[in-house]
Amino acid sequence: MEEALMGMDRIEHFYDLKSSDMAQGLVAGQQLGSRMPAPDCMALADYMYKRSEFGRAAEWYRLALSVLKKPQNRIEFQFNAPKREELENMFVKSRLQEGSVDNLSDYLKELSEDPETSLVPLRPRKSSTVIEQGCRGKFPPGPQLVCRYNSTSTPFVRIAPLKEEEISRDPLIWLYHDVIYDSEIAQLTNLTLEEMTLGITDNYTTPDRVSRLFHFKVTDDDGGKLDKTLVNRMADISGLDVGNTTSLARINYGLGGYFQEHSDYMDIKLHPELIEEGDRLMTFLFYITDVPVGGATVFPAAKLSIQPKKGSALFWYNLHNNGDPNPLTRHAVCPTIVGSRWVLVKSMLNYEQMFKKPCYK
């Protein structure tokens, strides 16, 4: 329950949605199948109140009250009388937390107003962050780069070229289309818990997200199984040595699932213990589901937003040519509104590529 409330709270905040629209099942321009009943509205209001989001809590208390004021019959109306009184008290209490007792009569009047009308904020609203702007689709259009068939990265792609879309040149980001197939996705989603490990891995976790992280291993004795096939495909995309003993992170984001801004590089200057194996040169991000609404990958400093598309893979370099981290590659995942966001993530270390990519050319 707590995770669901956290997700709903995050969705409303990140996408700047009207609480009255959400209660009616209208989210980000899409009408969902059901409306929120009064208990759900109240639970969300209580959650926001505990987080000191008093203005937003008041909106949801009033919405819950408006639902209870539309009973199916007289018995239901009488039965809900104590609950209506509790909601009225919590609404006024929420308004007083940010307002003044001198305006109590105004707050009582607000109880009878149409809940479609937003409450007057009693505190200045915080301006939106760059990540929130990206999640709302407010970034300016990117440069018109190129789409092409890549037939040069390895000998194999000469006969099976890759559909390559250049997203950015600084940082270097590409999107490859149709590089993981429905049969492979079905095999991935059918993996049992015995074949995976629920895990937490340095950069790939944060306490602020609603998601699940799994790992599955690739080894030499896999006998041509899917995991090794994917590693070979990553080698075809990058032209680099992905390695045959590695770990792929399989991550699921449910309702409101979100990953705060982070970097995939570690920065050897700050982590000298990495001097022997190197830093993360590049990242592969396979999208194995479509996300109807939300779930974009956002690079705030570069003002880039990429919507998940089933079967595609995002690929970028985390380091400059001299091996220094590129801060433009810091990225975040927007909250999932509709659907379930499944991805595969794999990073490669720069020292492993000393022969394939000498001098980081």
N, C-alpha and C positions, 0 to 999 in steps of 0.2 A: 504493500500500500504506500509506504514511504517513497519508494522509487517512482511509482506512478504519479504521485503528487509532485515530486521533484521535477519529473519530466514535463508535466502540464504547466507548472510554474515557469520553467525554463522556456517552453515554447511561447507562452504569452509574452514573456519579457523580451526574448531574442527577436521575435518577429513583430513586436509592437502591435499585438492583436487586441481587439476590443473584447473585454470579458463577456459582454452580451452576445457577441457573435459566437464565441466559443461555446457558451451555454446552449445556443441554438444549433450547435453542430456545424457551424460555418467556420472553417479554419483555412486561412491563407487562400481565400477565394474558392474553396471546394466545400460543397455541402456533404457532410458525412452522414452515415445512416441513422444516427441516433442523437438525441438531445441529452443534456446532463440533468439528471434528477436533482431534487433539492438536497438530499444527503451528500451527493458528490460535490455540489457547489459549496456546501457548508464545510466539508472536509478540506477543500482547497483553500477556503477562506481562513480556516483555523491554521492551516500550514503556513500561509503567508503572515498571519498575525504573529505566530511564534518566531518568524524570521524578521519581525519588525517592519514588514511591508504593509503598513497600516492603511495607506490609501487604496492599494489594490485589494486588501482584505475587505475593506468596506464595500467595494464594488461587488464582491462575491457574496457577502452577507445579504446585500440588498437583492441580488439575483435569486438567492435561495429563498428569500422571503416572498418574492414575486411568484415563484412556483408554488409555494405553499398556500398562497392566497387564491389559487385556482383549483379548489378541491372538486372531486367528482360528485360528492354528495354532502349532505349536512353532517352526517356522522364523522366523515373524514375531516370536515372543517373543525368540528369540536375537538376531535382527537388531536389535531395539530396545534391547538391553541397554545399550549406551553412551549412548543418548539418555535412558534412565531414570536412569542414574547422573548425567548432567549436570543433569537436572531436580531430582533430590534435592539436589545440591550448591547449585543456585540457590535452591531453597526455603529451605534452612538459611541460606544467605548473606543472603537477604532478611530472615529473622527476626532474624538477628544485627545487621542494620543498625539495628533499632529496639529490640532486646532486649539480653540479657546472655549472655556465654559461659557463665556459671554455670548457665544454664537450657538448655544445649544438649541435654541428655537429653530435656527436655520437647518441644523442637522436633522431635527425631527421632521421638518418639511420635506427634506430630501427623501425620507422614507416613502412618501406618497408619490414621488415623481416617477416618471417612466424610466425603468432600468436601462432602456436603450440610450438614455441621455447620460453621458459620462459625468461623474462627479467633478466638481471644481477642485483641482489639486491644491492642497494646503501647504505643500512644500515644492520648491522648484524641481522640475524633473531633470534627471541627469541626462546629459547629451549622449547620443548613441556612440558606441565604440566603432572602430574601423571594422572589426570582425562582425559586429551586428549589422553594419551597413552592407557588408559582403553577403551575409546570409539573407538579407532582404532584397538582394538583387540591385543594390544602389551603386555598384562600381561602374565607372565609365566603360564603354566598349573597348576591348583590347585591340591591339594592332592587327591588321589583316595579314596574317602570316600565311603559311602554305600547308597544303595537304598533298601527300605524295605516297607512292609505293616505295618502301625501303627494300632494296634488293642487294645491298652492299655490305651489311654488317657481318654476315657469315656466309660461307658457301651455300648453306641450305636455303637461305632466303632468296637466292637467285632463281630457284624453281618454285618457291612459295613466298612471294614478297608480302611484306607487312603493310597494313593500312596505317600510315603515320600522319598524325596531325601535330604541327608545331604550335605549342601554346605560348611559349615565351622564350626569349633569348637571354634574358637576365632576370631571374635565374633560368637556366636551361631546363625546360619542361616539355615533354612530349606526351601525347595521348595516343595509344595504339588501340585500334578498333578490332573487334572480333578475334581476340587472341586467346580466349578461354571459352570452351564450347559447352553447350547445354548438357551433354553427357558427362563432361568432367565436373560441371557444377553440381549435377545430381549426385555424383560420387562423393564430392566434398561434403555436401549437406547430409549425406547418409553415414558419414564417419561416426563411429561409436565413441563414447567417452574413453574407452580403453585405448583407442588409437590416438587420442589427443590428451593434452595436459592442460588443465585450467591453470593459467599462469599470470604472473606479474613480471614485466620486464622493463626495467629502468624507464626510458622515454615513453614506452608504450602503455603507460598507466597514469591515472590521476584520480584522486578521490572525488573529484567533481563530476565524473561522468557516469552515465547509466549505460553500461556496456559489459560484454563478456569477452574475455581474451583466452584463446586456446593456442597451443603449439602442436605441430606434428613434425616428426623428424624425417629427413631424407638420408638414406644410407646406401652404400654400394650394393647391398644384397636385397634391394627392393624388387629386383626382377622386372624392371620397366614399369613399375606402378606409377600412378598419377603424379605423386609428389616429384619424382625424378623427371617426369615429362615436363612439368612446369619449370623446373630448374633449367632444363635444356632450352625451353622457350624463352626464358629470361636471358639466357646467353645469346640466343638469336637476336633478341631485341637490342641488347646493349653491345654485343660484340665483345663482351668481357668474360672473364672466368668467374662464373657464379659459384663454383665449387660443388662437389657431390656429397658433402656432409654438412648440412646446414639446418636451420630451423625456420619454418614459415609460421608467422602469427596469423591466426584466423580470428577476426574480431567481429562481434555482433553488437549493433546499436539498436535498441528497442525504442519505445516511445520516449521522446525527449533525449535520446542518447546523444552524447556530446563529448567532444575531446577539446580541452582548452588549448590555447596557442602553445606550441612547443617546437623544439628543433629535433631533427633526427641525428644530427652531428653531436658529438660530445665535447669537442674542442680539447685537443691533446695538451694545449697550454694550461688548461684548468684541470685536466685529468692525466697527469704524467704516467699513471699506471697503464695507459693505453699505448705507450710508446712502442711496445713490442709488436702489437697487432695492427695498429693504425686506427684511423677514425672512419666514420661511415661516409664513403664516397658518394653513394647513390641510394635511392629508395625506389622500390617497385610497389605499386598499390593496385591490386586487381579488384575490380568491382564485380562481385558475383551475384548481385541482385540489382534491379532497378529500384529507385526510391521515388515514389510518385510526388511527394512533397517534402522538402527539406533534405538534410543529409549532405549538403555540398562540402567539398574540400576547399578551404579558403586560405589564400596566401595574402595576409593583410598588407604587408609592406610592399608587395608587388601589385596589389589591387587586382588579384585574380580569384575567380570563383569557378569551380568545375563541378558540374552536377554528375552524380554517379550514373553510369550507363552499363547495364549488364553485359558482361563479356569483354569489356574494355580494360585497359591497364594504363595507369598514370606512372610516368617514369621521370625522375629528375636527379640532378647532381646537387649534393649538399655542400660540396667544397669547390672553391675556386681552383684554377689550374695550378696554383702554387701550393695547394693543400690546405689553405686557410679556410675556415668556415664561411659560408655565404649566408648572412643573416636574412636575406630576402627569401630563403627557403623555409623560414619559420611558418608554420601553418596550423590550422585548427579544423575541426569538423563541426558543421552546423547541426543543431538539434534535428533529429528525425521527427517529422510530424505524422506522416502517413507511410505505412510499410515498415519493413525491417531491413536495416542496412548491414549487409555482410560483405566483408573485404578480406583479402589476403595481403599481408605486408611482409616485405623482405628487404633488408639492407645489405650492402656489400662493403667490405673494408678496403681502404685505398692501398694498403701494402700488398694485398693479394693480387693487385692488378699491375705490379711493377713491370711485368713483361708484356702484358696486353696493352697497357696504357702508359708507356714510359714517359717520364717528365710531365705527366698529366696533360698530354697534348690534346 
